[in-house]
Amino acid sequence: MKKEPGNSYYRALTRNMILVVLVVSFTPLLLVSGIILYEFQISYRGKVYAHLAEVVEKHRQRIDSFLTERLGNIRFISNTFSFEELSKESFLQDTLVALQQGYDPVFVDVGVVNERGVQVAYAGPFKLGNAMYAEADWFKKAIESEYFVSDVFLGLRGLPHFIITVRNNHEGRPWILRATVDFVAFNTLVERIRIGQTGFAFILNRSGEFQTTPLMDIVSRRGPYRDFLGISEDKGEGVHIVRKGDESGSDSIYVAGFLKQGDWLLVYQQLASDAFSDLWRARSIALIIFLLGGIGIVAMAFFLSRRMVNRLALSEREKEVADEQVIETGKLAAIGELAAGIAHEINNPVAIMVEEAGWIGDLLEEDDLKSSPNREEFRRALKQIHTQGHRCKEITHKLLSFARKTDSKVREIQVNDTIREVAALSEQRAKFSNVAIETDLQEDLSLMRASETEMQQVFLNLINNAIDAMDKKGGRIKITTRMQESGAHGPAILIDVVDSGLGIPKANMGRVFDPFFTTKPVGKGTGLGLSICFGIINKMGGEISVESTVGVGTAFHIRVPTPHQSAGEGTPSDTVSQQKGASL
């Protein structure tokens, strides 16, 4: 099967090359990129979790310290002043003012409650004097504990708040000093935990009820929030990190730590997409770079594969042409050997024929044949035999000479002799095509430094092309030589080969010397003749050009510098060695 660039062989080869390039390029790229991205993702997540844990732990400690300090304030007052002193509302009011001045308006009010749950003294903005707390849940717990911090509740005032209590004894009976902590101030302390756009914090009690107001809406869930997180006191101290999806389909990070000896749970919540936004951004940039690089790799794979396959196809075609040339050269060599053998074989009988004709001529001079009435006719016939015999001898001599001249060494030759020889060899083919070969050769032409066989090849190609251009319609080929004594490039030998053929269209004029370009039918030309002529003349330092008019004819002009010009460009030895090297 002959391999053409567009057939299935080269298409399959192109696909395979593209596939190999893509696999070789993308495999290490994917492996390295995947490993680096995976390690970076693990490292980044660890840093995010560590940062969130540190922030929540610091705020947990700050809130615990806040509660401990406020409890310490109330314990100090309870231990410093007696029940009688604190039971006086004026004294209690002064104590509240002192607390508010020392700790900002964190404390809203203070009160003294006896063992029956009756508030015997009150200082604050609400009318809670003699309020009954016997049935209040916080009182039941506070009367049983030395000190107590309640959950957030509405109570009698109808506003969210929580209280701090300290139990003491007076005359063997317990009493309680209670203080209300400003919910807004406490809630603000929790709200300060903000990271990113979706991060916020809140506090839950043991029942999963909110002790602070979340900054953002939280989707309702079945069961307590603490159960959803799955964090209980048996988890131990410190900060716990949980990542879960909720009913809305959002994936969130929860960082939690216990407060107030496990009664409260501080929870920080943030969407995972927000917490890892820098990671997603880095991954997006990496993906864009990867895609751009992948597009570049694919484009380069297509480009290089197509280019390499085209070059391979071109080399295959050149190899096929070279193989054909080798075959043709072998045929020509065989024909040359055959011609030499035939010339030898013809020379022997022709020599005998000419010799015998001479002997018959001698016999005609004898007396018994002088009186023959056909003696003159015999002489005419013998002269014709002698003439044609010598002509056959000259033809075989030229055939032998052409067949044996295979030496491509550069030496000084007389180009006129080469032209005459080639014209004589082409004369028979020209007559068959009704073409006349004329020569107008300047006799005192200078010698030319060239390979005689290469010049024979040049003139044979030009003459054969000219005969083919006549297309058996007949015509004329004129070969002229002349000496150019002076010019822009110095003295040179000018050779013109002009025919009266069909001419060359202008569209083909720029390609006549290109290799493999031919307008002849398939099988009648390789497109290498004029390319070889161009190469030979160019190697000699000469020039070859063409002029043509469609319907009028074509003229090839050859200009070859004389040996004197070549010697002027360098030393004779250098010139000879260079020309010999070029002919190898």
C-alpha positions as CSV (number, residue, x, y, z in Angstrom):
1,M,0.0,0.0,0.0
2,K,1.3,3.4,-0.9
3,K,1.5,5.7,2.1
4,E,-0.1,9.1,1.6
5,P,-0.3,11.9,4.3
6,G,-4.0,11.7,4.4
7,N,-4.6,7.9,4.4
8,S,-5.5,5.8,7.4
9,Y,-1.8,4.8,8.2
10,Y,-0.8,8.4,8.9
11,R,-4.0,9.3,10.6
12,A,-3.5,6.3,13.0
13,L,0.1,7.3,13.4
14,T,-0.9,10.9,14.3
15,R,-3.5,9.6,16.8
16,N,-1.0,7.3,18.5
17,M,1.7,10.0,18.7
18,I,-0.8,12.5,20.2
19,L,-2.0,9.9,22.7
20,V,1.6,9.0,23.7
21,V,2.5,12.7,24.1
22,L,-0.7,13.4,26.2
23,V,-0.1,10.3,28.4
24,V,3.6,11.1,29.0
25,S,2.8,14.8,29.7
26,F,-0.3,14.5,31.8
27,T,0.6,11.5,33.9
28,P,3.4,13.1,35.9
29,L,1.5,16.4,35.9
30,L,-1.6,14.8,37.4
31,L,0.4,12.8,39.9
32,V,2.6,15.7,41.1
33,S,-0.3,18.2,41.1
34,G,-2.6,15.8,42.9
35,I,-0.1,15.0,45.6
36,I,0.9,18.6,46.1
37,L,-2.8,19.7,46.3
38,Y,-3.7,16.9,48.7
39,E,-0.8,17.7,51.0
40,F,-1.6,21.4,50.8
41,Q,-5.3,20.7,51.6
42,I,-4.4,18.6,54.6
43,S,-1.9,21.2,55.9
44,Y,-4.3,24.1,55.3
45,R,-7.2,22.3,57.0
46,G,-5.0,21.6,60.0
47,K,-4.0,25.2,60.2
48,V,-7.6,26.4,59.9
49,Y,-8.8,24.0,62.7
50,A,-5.9,24.9,64.9
51,H,-6.6,28.6,64.4
52,L,-10.3,28.2,65.2
53,A,-9.6,26.0,68.2
54,E,-7.2,28.7,69.5
55,V,-9.7,31.5,69.1
56,V,-12.5,29.6,70.7
57,E,-10.3,28.5,73.6
58,K,-9.2,32.0,74.3
59,H,-12.8,33.3,74.3
60,R,-13.9,30.3,76.4
61,Q,-11.3,31.3,79.0
62,R,-12.3,34.9,78.8
63,I,-16.0,34.1,79.4
64,D,-15.2,31.8,82.3
65,S,-12.9,34.5,83.8
66,F,-15.8,37.0,83.4
67,L,-18.2,34.7,85.3
68,T,-15.6,33.9,87.9
69,E,-14.7,37.5,88.5
70,R,-18.4,38.6,88.8
71,L,-19.0,35.7,91.2
72,G,-16.0,36.9,93.1
73,N,-17.4,40.4,93.3
74,I,-20.6,39.1,94.9
75,R,-18.8,36.8,97.3
76,F,-16.6,39.6,98.5
77,I,-19.7,41.8,99.3
78,S,-21.5,38.9,101.0
79,N,-18.4,38.1,103.1
80,T,-17.6,41.7,103.9
81,F,-21.0,43.0,104.9
82,S,-23.5,41.6,107.3
83,F,-27.0,40.5,106.7
84,E,-28.3,43.6,108.6
85,E,-26.2,46.0,106.6
86,L,-27.2,44.5,103.2
87,S,-30.8,44.3,104.2
88,K,-30.9,48.1,104.3
89,E,-31.9,49.2,100.8
90,S,-30.0,52.5,101.0
91,F,-26.8,50.6,101.8
92,L,-27.6,48.0,99.1
93,Q,-28.2,50.8,96.6
94,D,-24.8,52.3,97.5
95,T,-23.2,48.9,97.0
96,L,-24.8,48.5,93.6
97,V,-23.5,52.0,92.5
98,A,-20.0,51.0,93.7
99,L,-20.3,47.7,91.6
100,Q,-21.5,49.6,88.5
101,Q,-18.8,52.2,88.8
102,G,-16.1,49.6,89.3
103,Y,-17.2,47.2,86.5
104,D,-19.3,49.3,84.2
105,P,-23.0,48.6,84.0
106,V,-22.5,44.8,84.1
107,F,-24.5,44.4,87.2
108,V,-28.2,45.4,86.6
109,D,-29.5,45.0,90.2
110,V,-28.7,43.2,93.5
111,G,-31.0,41.7,96.1
112,V,-31.1,40.0,99.5
113,V,-33.3,36.9,99.7
114,N,-34.1,35.1,103.0
115,E,-34.4,31.4,103.5
116,R,-38.2,31.5,102.6
117,G,-37.5,33.0,99.2
118,V,-38.6,36.5,100.0
119,Q,-36.5,39.3,98.7
120,V,-36.1,41.4,101.8
121,A,-33.9,44.1,100.1
122,Y,-33.6,45.2,96.5
123,A,-31.5,47.8,94.6
124,G,-32.1,48.3,90.9
125,P,-34.3,49.7,88.2
126,F,-37.2,47.3,88.7
127,K,-39.9,47.2,91.4
128,L,-38.9,43.8,92.8
129,G,-39.0,44.6,96.5
130,N,-40.5,41.7,98.6
131,A,-40.6,39.6,95.4
132,M,-41.3,35.9,96.2
133,Y,-38.8,33.4,94.6
134,A,-39.6,30.3,96.7
135,E,-40.9,28.5,93.7
136,A,-38.3,29.7,91.2
137,D,-36.0,27.0,89.9
138,W,-32.9,29.2,90.4
139,F,-33.7,29.7,94.1
140,K,-34.1,26.0,94.8
141,K,-30.7,25.4,93.4
142,A,-29.1,28.5,94.9
143,I,-30.3,27.7,98.5
144,E,-28.6,24.3,98.1
145,S,-25.3,25.7,96.8
146,E,-22.6,28.0,98.3
147,Y,-22.6,29.9,95.0
148,F,-24.6,29.5,91.9
149,V,-24.8,30.9,88.3
150,S,-28.2,30.4,86.7
151,D,-29.2,29.9,83.1
152,V,-30.7,32.7,81.1
153,F,-34.4,33.1,81.8
154,L,-37.1,35.8,81.6
155,G,-38.3,35.8,85.3
156,L,-40.6,38.4,86.8
157,R,-39.1,41.3,84.7
158,G,-39.9,39.6,81.4
159,L,-36.4,40.2,80.0
160,P,-33.7,37.7,79.4
161,H,-31.1,37.7,82.1
162,F,-29.2,35.4,84.4
163,I,-28.2,35.8,88.1
164,I,-25.2,35.1,90.3
165,T,-25.9,34.0,93.9
166,V,-23.9,33.6,97.0
167,R,-25.3,31.8,100.0
168,N,-24.4,32.9,103.6
169,N,-25.8,32.3,107.1
170,H,-27.2,34.7,109.7
171,E,-28.1,33.4,113.2
172,G,-28.1,29.9,111.9
173,R,-30.4,30.6,109.0
174,P,-29.3,30.8,105.3
175,W,-29.7,33.9,103.1
176,I,-28.8,34.7,99.6
177,L,-27.2,37.7,98.0
178,R,-28.2,37.7,94.3
179,A,-27.0,40.0,91.5
180,T,-28.4,40.2,87.9
181,V,-25.8,40.3,85.1
182,D,-26.6,42.6,82.1
183,F,-27.5,40.2,79.3
184,V,-26.6,42.7,76.5
185,A,-23.1,43.1,77.9
186,F,-22.7,39.3,78.2
187,N,-24.1,38.7,74.8
188,T,-21.7,41.2,73.3
189,L,-18.8,39.4,74.9
190,V,-19.9,36.2,73.0
191,E,-20.6,38.1,69.7
192,R,-17.0,39.3,69.5
193,I,-16.1,35.8,68.3
194,R,-16.3,36.6,64.5
195,I,-14.2,35.1,61.8
196,G,-14.9,35.4,58.1
197,Q,-18.4,36.3,56.8
198,T,-20.4,33.4,58.3
199,G,-18.6,32.7,61.6
200,F,-20.4,33.4,64.8
201,A,-20.7,32.0,68.4
202,F,-23.4,31.3,70.9
203,I,-23.9,29.5,74.2
204,L,-26.1,26.5,75.0
205,N,-27.2,25.1,78.4
206,R,-27.5,21.4,79.3
207,S,-31.0,21.3,77.7
208,G,-29.7,22.7,74.4
209,E,-31.3,26.0,74.9
210,F,-29.7,29.2,73.7
211,Q,-28.1,31.3,76.4
212,T,-27.2,34.1,74.0
213,T,-28.8,35.4,70.8
214,P,-27.1,34.0,67.6
215,L,-26.1,36.6,65.1
216,M,-27.4,34.4,62.2
217,D,-30.4,32.3,61.7
218,I,-29.9,28.7,62.7
219,V,-32.0,26.0,61.0
220,S,-34.3,24.3,63.5
221,R,-33.5,20.7,64.2
222,R,-35.2,17.8,65.9
223,G,-33.9,17.4,69.4
224,P,-31.4,19.5,71.4
225,Y,-28.6,21.3,69.6
226,R,-26.1,19.6,71.9
227,D,-27.3,16.2,70.8
228,F,-26.9,17.3,67.2
229,L,-23.3,18.1,67.8
230,G,-22.7,14.9,69.8
231,I,-20.6,16.7,72.5
232,S,-21.1,15.9,76.2
233,E,-19.1,16.4,79.4
234,D,-17.4,13.0,79.1
235,K,-15.5,14.4,76.1
236,G,-13.2,16.2,78.7
237,E,-11.9,19.7,78.9
238,G,-10.6,21.7,76.0
239,V,-12.0,22.4,72.6
240,H,-13.8,20.0,70.3
241,I,-14.2,20.3,66.5
242,V,-17.0,18.8,64.6
243,R,-17.8,19.1,60.9
244,K,-21.4,18.2,59.9
245,G,-24.0,19.0,57.3
246,D,-27.4,20.3,58.3
247,E,-30.9,19.9,56.9
248,S,-30.4,22.8,54.5
249,G,-27.5,20.9,52.8
250,S,-24.8,23.3,54.1
251,D,-21.6,21.8,55.5
252,S,-20.5,23.7,58.6
253,I,-17.6,23.5,61.1
254,Y,-18.5,23.6,64.8
255,V,-15.9,24.4,67.5
256,A,-17.1,23.9,71.1
257,G,-15.8,24.2,74.6
258,F,-17.5,23.8,78.0
259,L,-18.2,26.8,80.4
260,K,-19.4,27.0,84.0
261,Q,-18.2,23.5,84.9
262,G,-20.0,21.9,82.0
263,D,-23.4,23.6,82.4
264,W,-22.9,25.7,79.4
265,L,-21.4,25.0,76.0
266,L,-19.7,27.7,73.9
267,V,-20.2,26.9,70.2
268,Y,-18.6,28.6,67.3
269,Q,-20.2,27.9,63.9
270,Q,-18.9,28.7,60.4
271,L,-19.7,27.4,56.9
272,A,-16.9,25.2,55.6
273,S,-17.0,27.1,52.3
274,D,-16.2,30.3,54.2
275,A,-13.6,28.8,56.5
276,F,-11.8,27.2,53.5
277,S,-12.4,30.0,51.0
278,D,-8.7,30.6,50.5
279,L,-8.2,26.9,49.9
280,W,-11.1,26.9,47.3
281,R,-9.6,30.0,45.7
282,A,-6.1,28.4,45.5
283,R,-7.7,25.2,44.1
284,S,-9.6,27.3,41.5
285,I,-6.5,29.1,40.5
286,A,-4.5,25.9,40.3
287,L,-7.4,24.3,38.2
288,I,-7.3,27.3,35.8
289,I,-3.6,27.1,35.4
290,F,-3.9,23.3,34.9
291,L,-6.5,23.7,32.3
292,L,-4.5,26.4,30.5
293,G,-1.4,24.2,30.6
294,G,-3.5,21.2,29.5
295,I,-4.8,23.2,26.5
296,G,-1.2,24.2,25.7
297,I,-0.1,20.6,26.0
298,V,-2.9,19.3,23.8
299,A,-2.3,22.0,21.2
300,M,1.4,21.3,21.2
301,A,0.8,17.5,21.0
302,F,-1.4,18.0,17.9
303,F,1.0,20.5,16.3
304,L,4.2,18.4,16.9
305,S,2.5,15.2,16.0
306,R,1.1,16.6,12.7
307,R,4.4,18.2,11.9
308,M,6.4,15.0,12.6
309,V,4.0,12.9,10.6
310,N,4.1,15.3,7.7
311,R,7.9,15.2,7.8
312,L,7.8,11.5,8.0
313,A,5.4,11.4,5.0
314,L,7.7,13.7,3.1
315,S,10.7,11.6,3.9
316,E,8.8,8.5,2.8
317,R,8.0,10.2,-0.5
318,E,11.6,11.4,-0.9
319,K,12.7,7.8,-0.2
320,E,10.3,6.5,-2.8
321,V,11.6,9.0,-5.3
322,A,15.2,8.2,-4.4
323,D,14.5,4.5,-4.8
324,E,13.0,5.2,-8.2
325,Q,16.1,7.2,-9.1
326,V,18.4,4.4,-7.9
327,I,16.4,2.0,-10.1
328,E,16.5,4.4,-13.0
329,T,20.3,4.9,-12.4
330,G,20.7,1.1,-12.4
331,K,18.7,0.9,-15.6
332,L,20.8,3.6,-17.2
333,A,24.0,1.9,-16.1
334,A,22.7,-1.4,-17.5
335,I,21.7,0.4,-20.7
336,G,25.2,2.0,-20.9
337,E,26.8,-1.4,-20.5
338,L,24.5,-2.8,-23.0
339,A,25.2,0.1,-25.4
340,A,28.9,-0.4,-25.0
341,G,28.6,-4.1,-25.7
342,I,26.4,-3.5,-28.7
343,A,28.8,-0.8,-30.0
344,H,31.7,-3.3,-29.7
345,E,29.7,-6.0,-31.4
346,I,28.6,-3.6,-34.2
347,N,32.2,-2.2,-34.7
348,N,33.6,-5.6,-35.6
349,P,31.3,-6.4,-38.5
350,V,31.4,-2.8,-39.7
351,A,35.2,-2.8,-39.7
352,I,35.2,-6.1,-41.7
353,M,32.5,-4.7,-44.1
354,V,34.6,-1.5,-44.7
355,E,37.8,-3.6,-45.2
356,E,36.0,-6.0,-47.6
357,A,34.7,-3.0,-49.5
358,G,38.2,-1.7,-49.9
359,W,39.4,-5.1,-51.1
360,I,36.6,-5.2,-53.7
361,G,37.7,-1.7,-54.8
362,D,41.2,-3.1,-55.3
363,L,39.7,-6.0,-57.4
364,L,37.9,-3.5,-59.7
365,E,41.3,-2.1,-60.6
366,E,42.3,-5.4,-62.2
367,D,42.3,-5.7,-66.0
368,D,39.6,-8.4,-66.3
369,L,37.1,-6.1,-64.5
370,K,38.0,-2.8,-66.0
371,S,36.0,-3.7,-69.1
372,S,32.9,-4.5,-67.1
373,P,30.0,-2.3,-68.1
374,N,28.9,-2.0,-64.4
375,R,32.3,-1.0,-63.1
376,E,31.2,2.6,-62.3
377,E,28.1,1.3,-60.6
378,F,30.2,-1.0,-58.5
379,R,32.5,1.9,-57.6
380,R,29.5,4.0,-56.5
381,A,28.1,1.2,-54.4
382,L,31.5,0.6,-52.8
383,K,31.9,4.3,-52.0
384,Q,28.4,4.3,-50.4
385,I,29.3,1.2,-48.4
386,H,32.6,2.9,-47.3
387,T,30.8,6.1,-46.4
388,Q,28.0,4.5,-44.4
389,G,30.5,2.1,-42.7
390,H,32.5,5.1,-41.4
391,R,29.3,6.8,-40.3
392,C,28.4,3.7,-38.3
393,K,31.8,3.7,-36.8
394,E,31.5,7.3,-35.7
395,I,28.0,6.6,-34.2
396,T,29.3,3.6,-32.2
397,H,32.3,5.7,-31.2
398,K,30.1,8.4,-29.8
399,L,27.9,5.9,-28.1
400,L,30.9,4.3,-26.4
401,S,32.2,7.7,-25.4
402,F,29.0,8.7,-23.8
403,A,28.5,5.4,-22.0
404,R,32.0,5.4,-20.6
405,K,32.1,9.1,-19.5
406,T,31.0,8.7,-15.8
407,D,33.8,10.7,-14.2
408,S,32.3,13.7,-12.3
409,K,35.7,15.3,-11.6
410,V,35.9,19.0,-12.3
411,R,38.4,19.9,-15.0
412,E,38.7,22.4,-17.9
413,I,36.5,21.4,-20.8
414,Q,35.4,22.9,-24.1
415,V,31.6,23.3,-23.7
416,N,31.1,23.5,-27.4
417,D,32.4,19.9,-27.8
418,T,30.0,18.7,-25.1
419,I,27.0,20.5,-26.8
420,R,27.9,19.0,-30.2
421,E,28.2,15.5,-28.7
422,V,24.9,15.7,-26.8
423,A,23.1,17.3,-29.8
424,A,24.4,14.4,-32.0
425,L,23.1,11.8,-29.5
426,S,19.7,13.5,-29.3
427,E,19.4,14.0,-33.1
428,Q,17.6,10.7,-33.8
429,R,14.9,11.3,-31.1
430,A,14.5,14.9,-32.4
431,K,14.0,13.7,-36.0
432,F,11.4,11.2,-34.7
433,S,9.5,14.2,-33.1
434,N,10.0,16.3,-36.2
435,V,12.3,18.7,-34.3
436,A,15.4,20.4,-35.7
437,I,18.4,21.0,-33.5
438,E,20.5,24.0,-34.5
439,T,23.7,25.2,-32.9
440,D,25.3,28.6,-33.1
441,L,28.5,28.1,-31.1
442,Q,31.3,30.8,-30.7
443,E,34.5,29.1,-31.9
444,D,37.0,31.0,-29.7
445,L,35.1,30.2,-26.5
446,S,37.1,30.0,-23.3
447,L,37.5,26.8,-21.5
448,M,35.0,26.0,-18.6
449,R,35.8,24.4,-15.3
450,A,33.1,21.7,-14.9
451,S,32.4,18.1,-14.8
452,E,31.8,16.9,-18.3
453,T,29.3,14.3,-17.3
454,E,27.3,16.8,-15.3
455,M,27.3,19.3,-18.2
456,Q,26.1,16.5,-20.5
457,Q,23.3,15.8,-18.0
458,V,22.3,19.5,-18.0
459,F,22.1,19.8,-21.8
460,L,20.4,16.4,-22.2
461,N,17.7,17.5,-19.7
462,L,17.2,20.8,-21.4
463,I,17.0,19.3,-24.9
464,N,14.7,16.4,-23.8
465,N,12.4,18.9,-22.1
466,A,12.4,21.1,-25.2
467,I,11.5,18.0,-27.4
468,D,8.7,17.1,-25.0
469,A,7.4,20.6,-25.2
470,M,7.0,20.2,-29.0
471,D,4.6,17.3,-28.3
472,K,5.4,15.8,-31.8
473,K,4.1,18.8,-33.5
474,G,7.5,19.7,-34.6
475,G,9.6,22.8,-34.1
476,R,13.1,24.1,-33.6
477,I,15.7,24.0,-30.8
478,K,18.5,26.5,-31.0
479,I,21.6,26.2,-28.8
480,T,23.9,29.2,-28.8
481,T,27.1,30.0,-26.9
482,R,29.0,33.2,-26.6
483,M,31.6,34.9,-24.5
484,Q,30.8,37.8,-22.1
485,E,34.0,39.6,-21.7
486,S,32.8,42.1,-19.1
487,G,29.8,42.6,-16.9
488,A,28.7,43.1,-13.3
489,H,30.1,39.7,-12.4
490,G,33.1,39.6,-14.7
491,P,33.8,37.5,-17.8
492,A,31.5,34.5,-18.2
493,I,30.3,32.0,-20.8
494,L,26.7,32.4,-21.8
495,I,24.6,29.5,-23.1
496,D,21.0,29.8,-24.4
497,V,18.7,26.8,-25.2
498,V,15.7,28.2,-27.0
499,D,12.7,26.1,-28.3
500,S,9.5,26.9,-30.1
501,G,7.3,24.7,-27.9
502,L,4.1,25.4,-26.1
503,G,5.7,27.6,-23.4
504,I,5.3,27.7,-19.6
505,P,2.3,29.3,-17.9
506,K,3.1,32.2,-15.6
507,A,1.6,30.4,-12.7
508,N,4.3,27.7,-13.0
509,M,7.2,30.0,-13.8
510,G,8.2,30.3,-10.1
511,R,8.3,26.5,-9.6
512,V,10.1,25.1,-12.6
513,F,13.3,24.6,-10.6
514,D,11.5,23.1,-7.5
515,P,12.2,19.4,-6.9
516,F,9.4,17.0,-7.9
517,F,7.5,19.7,-9.7
518,T,6.4,18.5,-13.2
519,T,3.5,19.1,-15.6
520,K,4.2,15.9,-17.5
521,P,1.7,13.0,-17.2
522,V,2.3,10.4,-14.5
523,G,5.1,8.0,-15.4
524,K,6.7,10.4,-17.8
525,G,8.7,12.6,-15.5
526,T,9.9,12.8,-11.9
527,G,10.2,16.6,-11.7
528,L,13.9,16.4,-10.9
529,G,15.5,17.3,-14.3
530,L,15.4,21.1,-14.0
531,S,16.1,20.9,-10.3
532,I,19.3,18.9,-11.0
533,C,20.3,21.4,-13.7
534,F,19.8,24.2,-11.2
535,G,21.9,22.4,-8.6
536,I,24.8,21.7,-11.0
537,I,25.0,25.2,-12.4
538,N,24.6,26.8,-8.9
539,K,27.4,24.5,-7.6
540,M,29.7,25.9,-10.4
541,G,29.0,29.4,-9.2
542,G,26.8,30.1,-12.2
543,E,23.2,31.1,-12.8
544,I,20.3,29.6,-14.7
545,S,17.1,31.4,-15.6
546,V,14.1,30.9,-17.8
547,E,11.9,33.0,-20.0
548,S,8.7,31.7,-21.6
549,T,5.7,32.9,-23.5
550,V,2.7,30.5,-23.9
551,G,2.3,29.5,-27.5
552,V,5.7,31.0,-28.5
553,G,8.4,29.1,-26.7
554,T,10.8,28.9,-23.9
555,A,14.4,30.0,-23.4
556,F,16.8,28.8,-20.8
557,H,19.8,31.1,-20.1
558,I,22.9,29.8,-18.5
559,R,25.8,31.9,-17.2
560,V,29.0,30.2,-16.0
561,P,32.0,32.2,-14.8
562,T,35.3,31.5,-16.6
563,P,38.3,29.8,-14.8
564,H,40.1,33.2,-14.7
565,Q,37.2,34.7,-12.7
566,S,37.3,31.8,-10.3
567,A,41.0,32.1,-9.8
568,G,40.7,35.8,-9.1
569,E,38.4,35.0,-6.2
570,G,41.0,32.8,-4.5
571,T,44.2,30.8,-5.0
572,P,44.0,28.2,-7.8
573,S,44.7,25.4,-5.5
574,D,42.0,26.5,-3.1
575,T,39.5,26.8,-6.0
576,V,40.3,23.4,-7.4
577,S,40.0,21.7,-4.0
578,Q,36.7,23.5,-3.3
579,Q,35.3,22.4,-6.6
580,K,36.5,18.9,-6.1
581,G,34.9,18.8,-2.7
582,A,31.6,20.2,-4.1
583,S,31.5,17.5,-6.7
584,L,31.8,14.6,-4.2
